[in-house]
Amino acid sequence: MTFAVDIISSIEFDRTGDHLATGDRGGRVVLFERTYTRDHDGNRRDLEKMDFPITRHPEFRYKTEFQSHEPEFDYLKSLEIEEKINKIRWCQSANGALFLLSTNDKTIKFWKVHEKKVKKICDMNVDPAKAAGNGPVVGPSIPTSYKPYTANGGCLDKPLGLSNDFSFPPGGVPSLRLPVVLTSNEMSLVPRCRRIYAHAHDYHINSISNNSDGETFISADDLRINLWNLEISNQSFNIVDVKPANMEDLTEVITSAEFHPTHCHMLAYSSSRGSIRLVDMRQSALCDSHSKLFEEQEVPGSRSFFTEIIASISDIKFAKDGRYILSRDYMTLKLWDINMDSGPVSTFQVHEYLRPKLCDMYENDSIFDKFECCLSGDGLRVATGSYSNLFRVFGCSSEASTDATTLEASKNPMRRQVQTPSRPSRSLGTLSRGFRRGADSSGVDTNGNAFDFTTKLLHLAWHPTENSLACAASNSLYMYYA
C-alpha cells in the first residue's frame, strides 16, 4: 500500500554524480551514495591509479535520511503549509561534508550532512570481578575502620545530604563507577540544519537554483524571484517582480527559474505563456527587463481554448555547457539555443496523442500536471516523463526529433513483449531494467493497452557524467542505464 506522504516529489544528483537526493510529500529527504565496485575496496580515484576496472553502470545504496520540513500553519493568512519537498539542490561540498538546499511552499532550508564519531565506553574504574552493580567493593584493601557508604557516596551513619564537614574517605569511594576510557571508532551521519530562509515569498515557491559562484542562490514563486546569500538567512534581494499594480491585469506567472551553469550573472525563467526570458544581472538591480526572449510564434488558425494552458512551461534546464535551454510544456519538449531567439532548434512531441482528449484532461485536471525535463551530461539526449509511469528519451538532433525511446519505470519491466519501432530511431543501446514501447495518437500503446492517467512520472534526473537516468514513480526510485 502506498501512502501519500511517501510519494517522491523531487529528485536531484549532485555535481559529481556520487550522491543522489530525493524528497517526498512527507517532508523527508533521503540520500543515496554511489558504490563503484563490488570486488575491490577503495574510492574511484584509487581504483583508477591501480587500473582496476570500475563498475560499468553506477549503483547507489541508501546513505541516510532526515526530516527536512514539518507541516505549518500561517495564522495571518489562515493557510496550512504542507511539508512536501518541492525542490532539492546540492551545494558545494567541503571537508567531507555534504550541503544541500531543500524547500517546501514557503521555507527554504540549508542542510549539512557530515560524519561524526560515536563515543562508547570501553573501560570503567572498577574491576568487574570485584564489583557487583554499584554496591560496595569487597577486598582486603579496604581498611577496618571503613564506614559503609551508599551507591552514590553518601555515608549511612549520617543524615543524607551535603554538609560542611563532609569529606571523601581515604582512597576515594570504591563503589562509584566512572568511565575512564572512551573510544570513537564508529562513525555516524548527522544532518544539521544550518540556516532557514523564510518569510520572503507570498506565493508558493516553485524553483530554487544554485549560482556557479558557490555563494548565492535564487528562489522563485509565481510572481517574484529572490536572490539569497547562503550565509545570510534574514535578507534577500528581489531581482524579478512581475506583479502588476492591479492584479486584474495579471497575464502570466513565473513557472520555473534556473541559473546559468557557468556565468554567475545570467539566469533564465519561464512563464505560463510559454516564453523564456534570459536575464543579465549586470544590467540593473531589478531585472524586470530581459536581455533575450525565447518564444514560439503561434500558428495562425490553431488557437483554441486550451492553447494557453498547454503552452505553459512547467520546467526548464540549462545544458551542461550553458549553450542550450531545454523546456517542457504539456505537449512537447523544446530545445532552445541562447544565441538564437527566433524559435526552438528542436521540438520533441511527447503528448501529441492526447490532443483529441484535451477536454477530458481538462475535466480531471490532468492538463495542469507539471512534468520535469532533463538533459544528459554529454548533451546528446533529453528526457521527460509521461503517464502510466512512462518516460521518453529523445536524441538531440533535428532529424531525430520525432523518434523516441519509451521506457516504463517498473519493478518488472520485462513483463510485456518488447516492440520493434516501425522506423529507425536513436536507441539508447543496451537498456537495463527497462523496455521499449510505442504510442499512437489514439491514446493506447502498441500493445493495445490504454494509458493510465492516474500514474504519472513527473520527476526525473540525468546522471551528470554517466548515461544513466534516475526517475521516481510514486514512492519508488528507478535507475535506467544506456
Long-range contacts (C-beta under 8 A, 24 or more apart in sequence): 2-474, 2-475, 3-475, 6-475, 7-474, 7-475, 8-459, 8-472, 8-474, 8-475, 8-476, 8-477, 9-84, 9-85, 9-86, 9-459, 10-85, 10-86, 10-87, 10-88, 10-102, 10-459, 11-88, 11-459, 11-460, 11-461, 11-470, 11-471, 11-472, 11-477, 12-87, 12-88, 12-89, 12-90, 12-461, 13-90, 13-461, 13-462, 13-463, 13-464, 13-470, 14-90, 14-93, 14-98, 14-100, 15-90, 15-92, 15-464, 16-464, 16-465, 17-58, 17-463, 17-464, 17-465, 17-466, 19-63, 19-90, 19-98, 20-60, 20-461, 20-470, 21-88, 21-90, 21-100, 22-88, 22-472, 22-477, 23-68, 23-84, 23-85, 23-86, 23-87, 23-88, 23-102, 24-84, 24-85, 24-475, 25-82, 25-83, 25-84, 25-85, 26-83, 26-84, 27-67, 27-68, 27-69, 27-70, 27-71, 27-83, 27-84, 27-85, 27-104, 28-65, 28-66, 28-67, 28-68, 28-85, 29-65, 29-66, 29-68, 29-85, 29-88, 29-100, 29-102, 29-111, 30-62, 30-64, 30-65, 31-63, 31-64, 31-65, 31-98, 31-113, 32-60, 32-61, 32-62, 32-63, 32-477, 33-60, 33-61, 33-63, 34-58, 34-59, 34-60, 35-59, 35-60, 35-61, 56-481, 57-432, 57-466, 57-468, 57-479, 57-481, 58-463, 58-466, 58-468, 58-479, 58-481, 59-479, 60-479, 63-189, 64-113, 64-189, 64-191, 66-111, 66-113, 66-191, 68-102, 68-109, 68-111, 69-102, 69-104, 69-107, 69-109, 72-106, 72-107, 74-106, 81-105, 81-106, 81-107, 86-204, 86-205, 86-206, 87-205, 87-206, 87-207, 87-208, 89-208, 89-209, 89-210, 89-217, 90-210, 91-210, 91-214, 91-230, 92-214, 99-194, 101-208, 101-210, 101-217, 103-205, 103-208, 103-219, 104-205, 105-204, 105-205, 106-198, 106-201, 106-204, 106-205, 107-196, 107-197, 107-198, 108-196, 108-197, 108-198, 108-205, 108-208, 108-219, 108-228, 109-193, 109-195, 109-196, 109-197, 110-193, 110-194, 110-195, 110-196, 110-197, 110-230, 110-233, 111-191, 111-192, 111-193, 111-194, 112-191, 112-192, 112-193, 112-194, 113-189, 113-190, 113-191, 113-192, 114-189, 114-190, 114-192, 115-187, 115-188, 115-189, 115-190, 116-187, 116-188, 116-189, 116-190, 117-184, 117-185, 117-186, 117-187, 117-188, 118-184, 118-186, 118-187, 118-188, 119-182, 119-183, 119-184, 120-182, 120-183, 120-184, 120-185, 120-186, 121-179, 121-181, 121-182, 122-181, 122-182, 122-183, 123-179, 123-180, 123-181, 124-177, 124-178, 124-179, 124-180, 125-176, 125-177, 125-178, 125-179, 125-180, 126-174, 126-175, 126-177, 131-175, 131-177, 134-175, 134-176, 134-177, 135-175, 136-174, 136-175, 137-174, 137-175, 141-171, 142-174, 143-170, 149-173, 149-175, 151-175, 151-176, 152-176, 195-230, 195-231, 195-233, 196-233, 197-228, 197-233, 197-236, 198-233, 200-226, 200-236, 201-226, 206-254, 206-255, 206-256, 206-257, 207-256, 207-257, 207-258, 207-269, 209-257, 209-258, 209-259, 209-267, 210-259, 211-259, 211-264, 212-259, 212-260, 212-261, 212-262, 212-263, 212-264, 213-264, 216-264, 217-259, 218-257, 218-259, 218-267, 220-254, 220-256, 220-257, 220-269, 221-254, 222-253, 222-254, 223-253, 223-254, 224-254, 225-254, 225-257, 225-267, 225-269, 225-287, 227-281, 237-285, 238-286, 239-279, 239-281, 239-285, 239-286, 239-287, 240-269, 240-279, 240-286, 240-287, 240-288, 241-286, 241-288, 242-271, 242-288, 255-312, 255-313, 255-314, 255-315, 255-370, 256-313, 256-314, 256-315, 256-316, 257-316, 258-316, 258-317, 258-318, 259-318, 260-318, 260-322, 261-318, 261-319, 261-320, 261-321, 261-322, 262-321, 262-322, 263-322, 266-322, 268-316, 268-318, 268-325, 269-316, 270-313, 270-315, 270-316, 270-327, 271-312, 271-313, 272-308, 272-311, 272-312, 272-313, 273-308, 273-311, 273-312, 274-308, 274-311, 274-312, 274-313, 274-329, 275-313, 276-313, 276-316, 276-325, 276-327, 276-336, 278-338, 292-338, 292-341, 293-341, 294-325, 294-336, 294-338, 294-341, 294-344, 296-334, 296-343, 296-344, 297-343, 306-358, 306-362, 306-367, 309-362, 309-367, 309-368, 310-358, 310-367, 314-369, 314-370, 314-371, 314-372, 315-370, 315-371, 315-372, 315-373, 316-373, 317-373, 317-374, 317-375, 319-375, 319-379, 320-375, 320-377, 320-378, 320-379, 320-464, 321-379, 324-375, 324-379, 326-373, 326-374, 326-375, 326-382, 327-373, 328-371, 328-372, 328-373, 328-384, 330-367, 330-369, 330-371, 331-355, 333-373, 333-382, 333-384, 333-394, 335-382, 335-396, 345-398, 346-396, 346-397, 346-398, 346-401, 347-401, 348-382, 348-392, 348-394, 348-401, 348-402, 348-404, 349-401, 349-402, 350-384, 350-386, 350-392, 351-386, 352-441, 353-439, 353-440, 353-441, 353-442, 353-443, 354-443, 355-441, 356-441, 356-443, 357-443, 361-453, 364-453, 366-453, 369-456, 369-458, 370-458, 371-456, 371-457, 371-458, 372-458, 372-459, 372-460, 374-460, 374-461, 374-462, 374-469, 375-462, 376-462, 376-467, 377-462, 377-463, 377-464, 377-465, 377-466, 378-467, 381-426, 381-428, 381-462, 381-467, 381-482, 383-460, 383-462, 383-469, 384-460, 385-456, 385-457, 385-458, 385-459, 385-460, 385-471, 386-456, 386-457, 387-451, 387-452, 387-453, 387-455, 387-456, 387-457, 388-445, 388-451, 388-452, 388-453, 388-455, 389-452, 389-455, 389-456, 389-457, 389-473, 389-474, 390-437, 390-451, 390-457, 391-457, 391-460, 391-469, 391-471, 393-428, 393-469, 394-426, 395-425, 395-426, 397-426, 400-425, 400-426, 405-431, 405-436, 406-436, 406-437, 406-438, 406-439, 407-431, 407-434, 407-435, 407-436, 407-437, 407-480, 408-434, 408-435, 408-437, 409-457, 409-471, 409-472, 409-473, 409-476, 409-478, 410-473, 410-478, 411-476, 416-447, 417-447, 419-446, 419-447, 428-467, 428-482, 429-467, 429-482, 430-481, 430-482, 431-480, 431-481, 431-482, 432-480, 432-481, 433-478, 433-479, 433-480, 433-481, 434-480
